[in-house]
């Protein structure tokens, strides 16, 4: 993940890990609170039981958004659902901090050369935004896109949708100048009224294709 972020070349990165003084040639910090600045985005890839406390730390520090790659939450059963509830409770203290995931691949923004995921291939730039609830399908589509030279404006894995959902992303993409159309893969639709409203608004100017 760190190597993917470094590839953007225009980011100020702060690795956080109390077990290391340095990672990938960058100074490593013991905690969010010890950082020399407030990050716009934090990418969390630590074991599930540690995530709730990290969300609390990020919120207290004023971090704008989180990508939680970690699995082991609601998708795994009762114990995972309990951990996910703890994360949600921590996040509730900071309503302005938005969260993608958990249990997701992350997201990619090729026009910004940004790869905030654990997939090591950034697709080429294009005009199609791809949003999926299935991480396995994301990997398959990326492999296909590479061989077919298909580009994307955004490539987003939703995961468990603890906070950011499809409707949020459709509202954002409706205003995005790089996105000319949107492809969705949905395993379920939550907040159906919001989803239909966002899809209706987006489809007035940009085609939307949804698979379920």
C-alpha positions as CSV (number, residue, x, y, z in Angstrom):
1,X,0.0,0.0,0.0
2,X,2.8,2.4,0.9
3,X,4.6,1.7,-2.4
4,X,1.4,2.3,-4.3
5,X,0.9,5.7,-2.6
6,X,4.6,6.7,-3.2
7,X,4.1,6.1,-6.9
8,X,1.9,9.2,-7.1
9,X,5.0,11.2,-6.5
10,X,3.2,14.3,-5.3
11,X,2.0,13.2,-1.9
12,X,3.4,13.9,1.5
13,X,3.3,10.5,3.3
14,X,3.5,9.7,7.0
15,X,3.9,6.0,7.7
16,X,2.5,5.1,11.2
17,X,3.8,2.0,13.0
18,X,5.1,1.9,16.5
19,X,7.4,-1.0,15.7
20,X,9.5,0.8,13.1
21,X,11.6,4.0,12.9
22,X,11.5,3.9,9.1
23,X,9.5,2.3,6.3
24,X,10.4,2.3,2.6
25,X,12.9,5.0,3.3
26,X,10.4,7.3,5.0
27,X,10.4,8.4,8.7
28,X,7.9,6.3,10.6
29,X,5.8,7.6,13.4
30,X,4.5,5.8,16.5
31,X,1.0,7.2,16.4
32,X,-1.4,9.5,14.6
33,X,-0.9,12.1,17.4
34,X,2.8,12.3,16.8
35,X,2.5,13.3,13.1
36,X,4.0,16.6,12.1
37,X,0.8,17.5,10.2
38,X,-2.8,16.5,9.8
39,X,-3.3,14.1,6.9
40,X,-6.2,14.6,4.4
41,X,-6.5,10.8,4.1
42,X,-5.5,7.8,6.3
43,X,-5.3,4.3,4.9
44,X,-5.7,1.7,7.7
45,X,-4.4,-1.8,7.1
46,X,-4.0,-3.2,10.6
47,X,-5.7,-6.2,12.3
48,X,-9.4,-5.8,12.9
49,X,-9.3,-5.5,16.7
50,X,-7.0,-2.4,16.4
51,X,-9.1,-0.4,14.0
52,X,-11.7,1.2,16.3
53,X,-8.9,2.8,18.3
54,X,-7.2,4.1,15.2
55,X,-10.5,5.5,13.9
56,X,-10.8,7.4,17.2
57,X,-7.2,8.7,16.9
58,X,-7.7,9.8,13.3
59,X,-10.9,11.6,14.2
60,X,-9.3,13.4,17.2
61,X,-6.4,14.5,15.0
62,X,-8.8,16.0,12.4
63,X,-8.1,13.6,9.5
64,X,-10.5,14.2,6.7
65,X,-11.1,10.7,5.4
66,X,-10.3,7.1,6.0
67,X,-9.9,4.0,3.8
68,X,-10.1,0.9,5.9
69,X,-8.7,-2.0,4.0
70,X,-8.8,-4.4,6.9
71,X,-11.1,-7.4,6.7
72,X,-12.5,-9.5,9.6
73,X,-15.6,-7.5,10.3
74,X,-19.3,-8.0,9.6
75,X,-18.6,-10.4,6.7
76,X,-17.1,-13.0,9.1
77,X,-19.9,-13.5,11.6
78,X,-20.9,-12.4,15.1
79,X,-17.4,-11.5,16.4
80,X,-16.7,-9.5,13.3
81,X,-20.0,-7.7,13.6
82,X,-19.1,-6.7,17.1
83,X,-15.8,-5.3,16.0
84,X,-17.6,-3.4,13.2
85,X,-20.0,-1.9,15.7
86,X,-17.0,-0.6,17.7
87,X,-15.6,1.0,14.6
88,X,-19.0,2.6,13.8
89,X,-19.2,3.9,17.4
90,X,-15.8,5.5,17.2
91,X,-16.6,7.1,13.8
92,X,-19.9,8.5,15.2
93,X,-17.9,10.9,17.3
94,X,-16.5,12.5,14.1
95,X,-19.4,12.9,11.6
96,X,-17.3,15.0,9.2
97,X,-14.7,12.3,8.8
98,X,-15.8,10.0,5.9
99,X,-14.9,6.3,5.7
100,X,-14.5,3.9,2.8
101,X,-14.7,0.3,3.8
102,X,-13.9,-1.7,5.9
103,X,-13.1,-4.9,4.0
104,X,-12.4,-3.2,0.7
105,X,-9.5,-3.0,-1.8
106,X,-9.5,0.8,-1.5
107,X,-9.8,3.2,-4.4
108,X,-7.8,4.5,-7.4
109,X,-7.9,7.8,-9.1
110,X,-5.8,7.4,-12.3
111,X,-6.1,11.1,-13.4
112,X,-4.4,12.0,-10.1
113,X,-2.0,9.0,-10.3
114,X,-3.4,8.0,-6.9
115,X,-3.6,4.3,-5.9
116,X,-4.9,4.1,-2.3
117,X,-5.4,0.3,-2.5
118,X,-3.4,-2.9,-2.1
119,X,-3.7,-3.7,-5.8
120,X,-0.3,-3.0,-7.5
121,X,-1.6,-2.0,-10.9
122,X,-3.0,1.5,-11.5
123,X,-5.2,1.4,-14.6
124,X,-4.8,4.0,-17.3
125,X,-6.8,7.2,-17.4
126,X,-10.3,7.0,-18.8
127,X,-13.8,8.4,-18.5
128,X,-15.6,5.4,-16.9
129,X,-16.0,5.2,-13.1
130,X,-16.2,1.7,-11.8
131,X,-17.8,1.0,-8.3
132,X,-18.1,-2.5,-6.9
133,X,-19.1,-4.2,-3.7
134,X,-17.1,-7.3,-4.7
135,X,-13.3,-7.1,-4.2
136,X,-12.9,-10.3,-6.3
137,X,-14.7,-8.7,-9.2
138,X,-12.5,-5.6,-8.9
139,X,-9.4,-7.7,-9.3
140,X,-10.9,-9.5,-12.4
141,X,-11.9,-6.3,-14.0
142,X,-8.5,-4.7,-13.5
143,X,-6.8,-7.7,-15.0
144,X,-9.1,-7.5,-18.0
145,X,-8.7,-3.7,-18.3
146,X,-5.0,-4.0,-18.4
147,X,-5.0,-6.5,-21.3
148,X,-7.6,-4.4,-23.2
149,X,-6.1,-1.0,-22.5
150,X,-9.4,0.2,-20.9
151,X,-9.0,3.3,-18.7
152,X,-11.0,4.6,-15.7
153,X,-11.7,7.9,-14.1
154,X,-12.1,6.2,-10.7
155,X,-12.0,2.6,-9.5
156,X,-13.6,2.1,-6.1
157,X,-14.2,-0.9,-3.9
158,X,-17.0,-0.3,-1.4
159,X,-16.5,-3.1,1.1
160,X,-18.9,-3.2,4.0
161,X,-20.1,0.4,3.5
162,X,-19.9,1.4,7.1
163,X,-20.2,5.0,6.0
164,X,-19.7,5.9,2.3
165,X,-22.2,4.1,0.1
166,X,-23.2,4.0,-3.5
167,X,-25.4,7.1,-3.3
168,X,-22.6,9.2,-1.9
169,X,-20.3,8.2,-4.8
170,X,-23.0,8.8,-7.4
171,X,-23.5,12.3,-6.1
172,X,-19.8,13.0,-6.2
173,X,-19.3,11.5,-9.7
174,X,-22.2,13.6,-11.1
175,X,-20.0,16.6,-10.6
176,X,-16.7,15.0,-11.6
177,X,-15.3,16.4,-14.9
178,X,-13.3,13.2,-15.7
179,X,-16.3,10.9,-15.4
180,X,-18.5,10.5,-18.4
181,X,-20.3,7.3,-17.4
182,X,-20.5,4.9,-14.4
183,X,-20.6,1.2,-14.0
184,X,-21.8,-0.4,-10.8
185,X,-21.7,-3.9,-9.4
186,X,-24.1,-4.2,-6.5
187,X,-24.6,-7.3,-4.2
188,X,-27.3,-5.4,-2.3
189,X,-28.9,-2.0,-2.2
190,X,-29.2,-0.2,1.1
191,X,-30.9,3.1,1.5
192,X,-32.9,2.5,-1.7
193,X,-34.5,5.9,-1.7
194,X,-31.2,7.7,-1.6
195,X,-29.7,5.4,-4.2
196,X,-32.6,6.0,-6.6
197,X,-32.4,9.7,-6.1
198,X,-28.7,9.8,-6.7
199,X,-28.9,7.5,-9.7
200,X,-31.7,9.5,-11.2
201,X,-29.8,12.8,-10.8
202,X,-26.6,11.4,-12.3
203,X,-28.3,9.7,-15.2
204,X,-29.7,13.0,-16.4
205,X,-26.2,13.8,-17.7
206,X,-24.2,10.6,-17.6
207,X,-25.1,7.0,-18.4
208,X,-25.3,4.5,-15.4
209,X,-25.0,0.8,-15.9
210,X,-25.8,-1.4,-12.8
211,X,-25.2,-5.1,-12.4
212,X,-26.5,-7.1,-9.5
